[in-house]
Amino acid sequence: MFLLVKKAKKGDKEAFSQLIKDIRIDLYKISKGFFKNEEDIKDAVSETILTAYQKINTLENEKLFKTWIIRILINKCNDILRKNSKIIFLNNEIDEITYDKDPNEYLDLYEAINTLNDDIKILVILYYFNDLSISEISKITNIKEGTIKSRLSRGRDKLYLILNANKEGSFVNGK
């Protein structure tokens, strides 16, 4: 990856394209944690790729490409969330979720994750959906490792309560 980043910084479009191919699933998974709407997911990933392409020459340490592009993605997701908070949907069906498999297979998990506070939700997504280490997450988010560990613990506890309550049929607004 290091050599591809160096080539991409020099303007090699094929190298940049290969970098994106290598990381596109990670980008999708992260944005999936932010949004239910497939269009928002695609917008976040597309805007991230465009920004990364335009600013690849500003990346100082080639070894931190993945951290750098995930940080861009998180910023793009937050931008879209801010824009969407100003939109009032008149039709609840706009929030449809599309899945490759059974539509209900992960629905409870995504709904439970969406009830988490944003500061915990992003850490859960990065750690469990993208298999990033705590030190990698710390570099991406600029949050101390101890804080990440405690937030992940709170997130696990809350998800456990929500998902178990959901099985018992007593889940109401994440409580």
Secondary structure, DSSP 4 states (H G I P E B T S, - for coil): -HHHHHHHHTT-HHHHHHHHHHHHHHHHHHHHHH-SSHHHHHHHHHHHHHHHHHHGGG-S-GGGHHHHHHHHHHHHHHHHHHHHHT---S-GGGG----SS-TTTTHHHHHHHHTS-HHHHHHHIIIIIS---HHHHHHHHT--HHHHHHHHHHHHHHHHHHHHHHHHT---TT-
